[in-house]
Every structure is written in C-alpha cells, then in structure tokens.
Amino acid sequence: MRWLAVGEAAIPEGDGWLSDQEAARAATMRFTKRRTEYRLRRLAGKRAVAAVLGRPVNPGSLASIEVLNRRGGAPYVVVDGNDAEMDVSLTDRAGWAVCLVGPEGELSGGTLGVDLEAVEPRSRGFVADYLTAYEQAYVSGQGDPGSEGWDAAANLLWSAKESALKVLRVGLRADTRSVEVTLGDYVRPDGWSPLVVHARTGDRFPGWWRRDGVFLLTLASRQLTEPPTLLAGGDDLAAGEPVHSWLDRPLAD
Ligand SMILES: CC(C)(COP(=O)(O)OP(=O)(O)OC[C@H]1O[C@@H](n2cnc3c(N)ncnc32)[C@H](O)[C@@H]1OP(=O)(O)O)[C@@H](O)C(=O)NCCC(=O)NCCS
C-alpha cells in the first residue's frame, strides 16, 4: 500500500487535468465546498496513481487517469480508458486530501478505506451518540471533554470507523456503532500505529493510524498489511494548515 497527500493550493486552474466525465460531475456541484473537495480528491487520486505508474503529472497525463465512482460512491481508477489493476480510497478534510493505493490482488476483497480528520472539538453528545460504550470509555480515559486528549481520541475513533465503513462500501449509511475500534499501544518509527476495527457482522479490519500536525489519518483494509509507504509527488501533511477557502465564496461560478 502507498499513500500521498495534497493541499488545496496545488489544485490546477481550469479543467484540462480532469477527464470529460470528471469535469461534468464537478460542474453539477453548485457549492464551492463540494466542488473544491471533489477536485482536491481527484488531484490526490491522480497524483498517487501517476506516482505508482511512473507517469508525468502534466494536465494531459492527469486527465488520462480518471478517478470515477461506483454506484454507492466507492472510487475506482480508469487509465487510458481501461480499468486499472489497483484499488484506491480517497478522503479530504479542511483543504487537504489523501489517496491510499493498493494493488487489487494484494488484499482479499480488494478494498481499502482511508479517512482524514483534523483534531477539532467533539462534544459529549457526539461521543455518546456515535461511539460504542467501549470507545466512550477510551475517550474519557484520554482527558475531560474539551481537552486535547478527549478531542484527539474522539476524532481518531470516528476516523477509523469511517475508514472501515469505506472498506465495507457502505459509508455513513451504516450505524457508526456497528463497528468498534481497538487501538494498538505503540508508535512505529515511521509514525504509524496499529488499530483493528471489529464489525458487528464478524468482519475484522486491521489498519493503521498516524498523527500529522493537526491531522489524524486512519486506514483499514481486509487483510493485515504493513503500513503504507509515502509516494513522491505530494505535499507535506504534517506541515499542513487547515484551510476553509469556500467560506468567502459559498456558491461556485
Ligand atoms: C463514505 C463517506 C462516509 C465519506 O464521507 P466524508 O467523510 O464526508 O468524506 P471523505 O472526504 O472522507 O470521503 C469522500 C470519498 O469517499 C469515497 N466514498 C464515497 N462513498 C463511498 C462508499 N460507499 N464506499 C467507499 N468509499 C466511498 C469517495 O471516493 C469519496 O470521494 P469522491 O466522491 O470524490 O470519489 C460518505 O460519502 C458516505 O457515507 N457515503 C455513502 C452514502 C452516500 O451519501 N452516498 C452518496 C453517493 S451515491
């Protein structure tokens, strides 16, 4: 598995780097936030696939790498008009996007999930409504509501759930308490720590998480793997400042 992050400042002008289908999809999005996030996730996906395939990142080359969506929303990659032999998962938060790429055959079931969150305030109500009793106890053990420990733990568990729900390809159609996160207790020298997400269905999704500056990144997959390695050609997430550029211009042109 490999990963790459990009910041909003890197989004190219115009639509020349998008395929016709991607540009048409973006054009249906009236709100700047949605359209910018869609474009940002495309950039992360295209840059990551270009790095994996050793392709250039000029607009024409990026346009030949399409990141499209299955009916339920899960992404897939088409290169030069053909389905690519790799699996991707995409996420964005506050002006930053991450793409996780894995060869399709490497993981049984062939699905990955990645989710990016910023450490932001999470209320008692959020923790009570969306986390299991075991997870609530973990968050309480990290600090009082309003503390950095509480907020980091609540965002981390939420993110790991989203990653697992992406592997299941259901997203937030599912009850977030139908999956429960257990965190490992060590940090590797490369910054990744282990986690496991147990689903009520009996499925078990091993994964990894890391803290990069204000951001928390989690991933889950069908099968235990080494943590992903960072691809060249992205931006430094650890140095990334959260951006909310759409606030000044809520409606897209
Ligand atoms: C999956 C989901 C939880 C992610 O939402 P989020 O945390 O706000 O957004 P993120 O930036 O982390 O992830 C967005 C990406 O998740 C991926 N995604 C969307 N639905 C997915 C699904 N069912 N399974 C796996 N991945 C999915 C997509 O790649 C999407 O980016 P894209 O639309 O640009 O390709 C949310 O989109 C969801 O619940 N989707 C299913 C229900 C739904 O509303 N679907 C509408 C589309 S048909």
The ligand as an SDF file (V2000), in Angstrom:
LIG
                    3D

 48 50  0  0  0  0  0  0  0  0999 V2000
  -18.1280    7.4040    2.5370 C   0  0  0  0  0  0  0  0  0  0  0  0
  -18.5000    8.6760    3.3010 C   0  0  0  0  0  0  0  0  0  0  0  0
  -18.6680    8.3310    4.7700 C   0  0  0  0  0  0  0  0  0  0  0  0
  -17.3510    9.6710    3.1480 C   0  0  0  0  0  0  0  0  0  0  0  0
  -17.7420   10.9390    3.5630 O   0  0  0  0  0  0  0  0  0  0  0  0
  -16.7610   12.0410    4.1710 P   0  0  0  0  0  0  0  0  0  0  0  0
  -16.0490   11.5090    5.3450 O   0  0  0  0  0  0  0  0  0  0  0  0
  -17.5620   13.2650    4.3440 O   0  0  0  0  0  0  0  0  0  0  0  0
  -15.7610   12.3290    3.0080 O   0  0  0  0  0  0  0  0  0  0  0  0
  -14.2700   11.8510    2.6820 P   0  0  0  0  0  0  0  0  0  0  0  0
  -13.6280   13.0180    2.0480 O   0  0  0  0  0  0  0  0  0  0  0  0
  -13.5580   11.2060    3.8340 O   0  0  0  0  0  0  0  0  0  0  0  0
  -14.5010   10.7070    1.5940 O   0  0  0  0  0  0  0  0  0  0  0  0
  -15.1150   11.0010    0.3870 C   0  0  0  0  0  0  0  0  0  0  0  0
  -14.7850    9.8880   -0.5550 C   0  0  0  0  0  0  0  0  0  0  0  0
  -15.2480    8.6560   -0.0120 O   0  0  0  0  0  0  0  0  0  0  0  0
  -15.4210    7.7530   -1.0980 C   0  0  0  0  0  0  0  0  0  0  0  0
  -16.6810    7.0780   -0.9170 N   0  0  0  0  0  0  0  0  0  0  0  0
  -17.9330    7.5930   -1.0640 C   0  0  0  0  0  0  0  0  0  0  0  0
  -18.8410    6.6380   -0.8260 N   0  0  0  0  0  0  0  0  0  0  0  0
  -18.1640    5.5070   -0.5530 C   0  0  0  0  0  0  0  0  0  0  0  0
  -18.5650    4.1860   -0.2580 C   0  0  0  0  0  0  0  0  0  0  0  0
  -19.8430    3.8250   -0.2080 N   0  0  0  0  0  0  0  0  0  0  0  0
  -17.6020    3.2750   -0.0260 N   0  0  0  0  0  0  0  0  0  0  0  0
  -16.2960    3.6070   -0.0810 C   0  0  0  0  0  0  0  0  0  0  0  0
  -15.8450    4.8460   -0.3620 N   0  0  0  0  0  0  0  0  0  0  0  0
  -16.7900    5.7910   -0.6000 C   0  0  0  0  0  0  0  0  0  0  0  0
  -15.3830    8.5640   -2.3940 C   0  0  0  0  0  0  0  0  0  0  0  0
  -14.1500    8.3270   -3.0390 O   0  0  0  0  0  0  0  0  0  0  0  0
  -15.4580    9.9920   -1.8930 C   0  0  0  0  0  0  0  0  0  0  0  0
  -14.7640   10.9130   -2.7170 O   0  0  0  0  0  0  0  0  0  0  0  0
  -15.2460   11.1810   -4.2460 P   0  0  0  0  0  0  0  0  0  0  0  0
  -16.7490   11.2970   -4.1950 O   0  0  0  0  0  0  0  0  0  0  0  0
  -14.5590   12.4350   -4.6000 O   0  0  0  0  0  0  0  0  0  0  0  0
  -14.7710   10.0000   -5.0250 O   0  0  0  0  0  0  0  0  0  0  0  0
  -19.8100    9.2930    2.7710 C   0  0  0  0  0  0  0  0  0  0  0  0
  -19.5960    9.7950    1.4750 O   0  0  0  0  0  0  0  0  0  0  0  0
  -20.9480    8.2990    2.7220 C   0  0  0  0  0  0  0  0  0  0  0  0
  -21.4950    7.9390    3.7470 O   0  0  0  0  0  0  0  0  0  0  0  0
  -21.3050    7.8460    1.5300 N   0  0  0  0  0  0  0  0  0  0  0  0
  -22.3340    6.8330    1.3330 C   0  0  0  0  0  0  0  0  0  0  0  0
  -23.7340    7.3980    1.3860 C   0  0  0  0  0  0  0  0  0  0  0  0
  -23.9890    8.4500    0.3740 C   0  0  0  0  0  0  0  0  0  0  0  0
  -24.4310    9.5100    0.7430 O   0  0  0  0  0  0  0  0  0  0  0  0
  -23.7070    8.2530   -0.8750 N   0  0  0  0  0  0  0  0  0  0  0  0
  -23.9420    9.2650   -1.8830 C   0  0  0  0  0  0  0  0  0  0  0  0
  -23.1490    8.9310   -3.1110 C   0  0  0  0  0  0  0  0  0  0  0  0
  -24.0220    7.7510   -4.0900 S   0  0  0  0  0  0  0  0  0  0  0  0
  1  2  1  0
  2  3  1  0
  2  4  1  0
  2 36  1  0
  4  5  1  0
  5  6  1  0
  6  7  2  0
  6  8  1  0
  6  9  1  0
  9 10  1  0
 10 11  2  0
 10 12  1  0
 10 13  1  0
 13 14  1  0
 14 15  1  0
 15 16  1  0
 15 30  1  0
 16 17  1  0
 17 18  1  0
 17 28  1  0
 18 19  1  0
 18 27  1  0
 19 20  2  0
 20 21  1  0
 21 22  1  0
 21 27  2  0
 22 23  1  0
 22 24  2  0
 24 25  1  0
 25 26  2  0
 26 27  1  0
 28 29  1  0
 28 30  1  0
 30 31  1  0
 31 32  1  0
 32 33  2  0
 32 34  1  0
 32 35  1  0
 36 37  1  0
 36 38  1  0
 38 39  2  0
 38 40  1  0
 40 41  1  0
 41 42  1  0
 42 43  1  0
 43 44  2  0
 43 45  1  0
 45 46  1  0
 46 47  1  0
 47 48  1  0
M  END
$$$$
